[in-house]
């Protein structure tokens, strides 16, 4: 954070020196007990409602590390900024007001695309959730927007009455209610922050390209790490359980048998996870069926065939248990991806889950029964 050039007292006292080290810079006049100024705040700009933090448009290594951390699902729910009013550049009373969520990934995506522009950023308290998901849960909603307008005294900051909102936030916002209750008009901006510069310099003017929703290979694969990271704990527990169960057989209980059979249980579990969480997103446009659990079953079948081809010969109960486990895990992992795609609706997901979850649970139960019985029936 840059040091503010604060006026000095007429006769400042000599700075104290501790252990031979010179004194550091003075504390910012904007600091408050119990709060700290974030690293992305450069300084403050004056406004009709008081000083407003000016944020950098260039992401630092801390920001990029935080993005990586969020993509991996590490403390993702805590990755947020304080709601309120921010500034980029040197905005005046005519500068545009852009509204976003307080999920830091959304906040960073917005500010990093505004280099060279002057604007106000109104950040809503979405509980650290992105705009699209928050709109569905009404945290990026009319009530929160009206509350934040009042709390920030925005009518004293700008002379115009226009708010530019992300298009993906439309399900949560009633533009008519906002205008009636606050006097501000909602203008729907582009889908992507990358188009904001062209949008603002154009009038603002929206184009059909800015309204078009894509879901490219990269946009799908960038979601894979968090899906895998969220699976670490349940998969680890499943691997431990399979290790313990694999030791039972006609011989009683044997750790040697448990370790030797454990690989036969772990391989379809991991293969099913990769098929559902990686293969399905990568091949999403080309996989048949509309339902994601069916796409996952197809990908799981391919993974099971690969295990059969390279895994060596096993008895039929073991093979059946492996196949059912691979299919169930792949189907579930693929269905879990529906919340990250523009292809599904909440009602459609609920309908799919009502049918798919019993099917997946049945396959898991059948796999477990076959796995326990396989030493008694087929030898391994």
N, C-alpha and C positions, 0 to 999 in steps of 0.2 A: 504494500500500500504506500502511495506517495505521501511524503510529509507535507502537511499544510503549512503555508507561509502565514503564520499568525503574527499579529502585531505584538511587539515587545513592550514591556513596561518602560517608563522613562529611565529608570535607573535599575536595571535588572541586577539581582544578586548574583555573585559568582556561582557557577554550577559546581555542585559537590562532586568530588572524585572519590570513587570507591576502589580500594586495592590497586591504585595506579591507573585505572581505566577512566577515560573521559565519560561524562554524562551523555546519555542518549538523547534523542529528540524529545521534545515535550509531548505530553498526551494530547490527542485531538480534542478540541472543544466539543465535539459531537459524541464523544464516548460517554456512556452511562454506567453506573455501578451494576454489575451482574451481566453486562452485555459486552460484546466485542465486535469490532468492525471487521467484516469479512475481507479476505485477501483480494477479492475481485472489485472491491470499492476503491476507486482511485482518489476521489475527493468529494466535495459537495458543491452543488450549484444552488443559487438562490432562486426562490419561487415565491409566489404570492402567499403560499401556505407554509413558508419557512424553508430551511435547507433540505435538499433532496440528494441522497447519495448518487453519485455518478459512477457507473460501472464500466469496466473495461470491455471492449469488443473483441479483444484478442484473448484467447483462452490460455491460461498458464499451465504449467506441468501439474499443479495441484488439481486444476479443473479436469485435465485429461486423465489423471489417475483416478479421480472420482468417477468419471464416465466409465472407465474400465471396471472399476469396482461395482458400479451399478449394473453394468452389462453382465457381470458374473454373479449377480444376485447377492452380493455381500453388503449387508446393511442397507439394502435398497429402499426399505420403507422409511429410513431416516434421511434420505438424500433430498433435502429441500431447503428453500431459502425463506426468509421472513416475508410474509405478505405485506404489500404496501406499494408506495410509489418510488420508482427509480428513474434515472435519466441516463441517456447515452449522448455523447457529443455535448453540444451547448444549446439545448432546446429553449425556445422562447414561448410566449403565450399562444403562438399560432402553430407550434410543433404538433405533429400527430401523436395520438395516445394509443399505444398498442397494449392489448390485454392478453395475459397468459396465465399459466398455472404456476404454483410455487414448487413443483417438482423440478429439481435443479437441472435435470437433463433437458427439460422443456425451456427453462430459463436460459441455459447456456446456448441452446440451439437458436433462440431468438436473438440474444445480444451479439452473438458471434457473426450474425448476418447483417448487422447494422453499422458496419465500419464506414466512416465518412458521412453518416447521417445524424441528424439531430432529432431525438424523439423522447417521449415519456413512456415508461413501461409501468403499467398497472398490474400488479401481481396479486391474483386471488388466492385465498387459502383453500386449496384443494386437498389438504392433508397429505401433501407429497405425492399426489397422483397426477399422471399426465392428462392433458386437455381432453382427449377422446374418452378415456375411461371415466374421468371425473364428470364429464357432461352426462354420461349414462347414469351416474350415481347422484347427480344434481349437486355435487360440491362445486363444480364449475357451472353455477346456475344463476338464475335471476336474483335470488335473495342475496347470495354472496357478492355478486357484482354491485348491487345497490348499497350493500353494507360497506364495501371497500371504497365506493365513490364518496360516501359520506365521511369515512374515516380519514381519507387522504385529502379532503377539501379540494377536490379536483376543479371544482367550479371557480376557485380562486387562483388556480395555477394556469389555466388556459382560457382564452376568450371564446373559442369555438365550442361546439357541443357535439363532437363526433368521437366515437370509440371504434377502433378497428379490432375486431375479434377474429380469432382463427375459425375457419369454416367448420373444422371438426368439433368445435364447441357448440354448434347450433342446437343439438338435441337438448341442451340444458338451459338455453337462454330464450326468453320471450322478449323479442325486440320491442314489441308494442308496450309491454309492461315497463320496460326500462325507460322508454321515452316518456310515458305518462307520469311515472313516479320520480324521474330525475331530470328530465329535459334533455338528456343525452340521446343521440341517434346512433344506433348500431350499424356499422358498416362491416360486411363480411369480407375478410381478407382471403388470401390464397391458402391452399391446403398446406403448403410447405413454407417454412421460414426462408428457404433458399430463394423464393420468388418475391420476398418482401421488398427488396431493393428496387426491382423493376416495377413492382406494384405502386410503391410510394412515389417514385420518380415519374410514373405515368399518370399521376393525377390526383388521387389514386384511381387506377382503372384496372379491372379484372379482365383476364382473357380466358378462353376456354381451356387453354393448356394449364393455367393456374388452378382450375377447378378439377382437373382430371386426376383421379386416384390411381396410382400404380402400386404394384407389389412385386418388385423385381427380385432377381435371385439374391442380390446383396441385401435388400430390405428384408428378405425372409431369413437369410442365414445369420444376420446380425442379432436375431432374436434367439438363436440356438443356445449360446452360452448360458443365458439365464435359465432356460428350460432345463439344461443339463445340471446346472448348479443346484437348482431346487430339488433335483432328484437324488442328490448325493446321500442325504440322510436316510430316506426310505430304502434306497438301493443298498446302502451299507447294512441296514437292519435285515433286509431280505437275504443278503449274502451270508450274514452271520447265522440267521435261522436255517438256511439251507445247509450250512456246514454242520450244525448241530443235528439236524434231521438225517443227514446222509450217513451217520454212523450206525443207524439201526439196521439190523438184518437178522438172518437165521443164527448168526454168530453171537447175538446179543447186542452189545455196543462196542464199537471199535473206532478209536481215533484214526488208526491207519486207514480203515475203510472210509471214514468220513472225509479225510483229505483226498483220497484217490477218487471218490465219487463227486467231491465238491466241484471240481472243474466242469463236470458234465452238467451241473445245475447252474453254475455261474455263467457259462458261455451263452446259453440261450437268453438268460436274463439281460446280460449286457448287450447282446446282439439285438434283442427286441427293443431295448431303450434307444440304441443308435438308429435303428430302422424307423421308429416312430418319431423321435425328436430331431433327427438330422435328415434321413432320406426323404421322409414325407414333405418337410418344408422345401427341400431342394427340388423335388420333382412335383411339387403341388399342382402346377398348371396341366401337367400331362397325366397324372394319375386319374383313373376313371372313378366314378361314383361322386356324389355330392356330399355324402356324410363322411366326416373325418374318421370315424371309427372303422369304416370300410376301407378307406385309404390306408389306415394303419394295419388292418388285417392283410391287405395285399403286400405292403412293404414287409410285414412280419413273415409272410409266407416266403418271400424271396430270401430273407435272412435265415429262415429255417432250412431252406434248400441248400444255402451256402454252408451251413453247419453240417448238414448231411453229407455234402460233397467232400468237405475237408476235415470233418470231425472224427472219421473212423467208424467202424462197425460197432453198434451197441444193440442190446436186446430190445425187442419191440416195445415193452412197457416204458423203458427209459426213453426211447425215441419218441413215443407218443407224449410223454410228460414234457420232454424238451420242446416239442412242437407247440403244444398247447400253451406253455409258459411264454414262448417267444411271441406267439400270436396275441396273447392277452396283454403283455407289456407293451408291444408295439401299438396295438389298437388304443390303449389308454393314453400313451404318450402322444399319439397323433391327435386324439380328441382334446387333449389338454391344450393343444396349439390353437384351437378355434378362437380363443379370446384375444389372440394377437393378429388375427386376419380380418380383412374387410369383406370376407366371403360369407360370414355367418351373422345371424341375428340372435339376440338373447332368447327369443321364443324358440328359434330353430335349435339352438344349443340345448335348451332344456328338453325338448322333444327327443333329440338324439340321445341325451344322457339317460332318459327313462328306459330306453330300449338297450342301449349299449352297456351300461354298468352291470345289469344282471348277467348279460352274456359274458362280459369280461370276468366277472366274479365266478361264474360257473366254470369257465375254462381254467381259472387259477385253482379252484377247488379240485377239479378233475386231475389237473397236473400234479397237485400235491398228493392226492390219493394214489395215483399211478407211481409217483416217485417213491412213496413209502412201500408200496407193494412190490416194486420191481425186483428187489433182491430175492424175494420169496418166489416170484413167478418166472422171471427171466434170467436170474443170476446176477445181473448188474444193471 
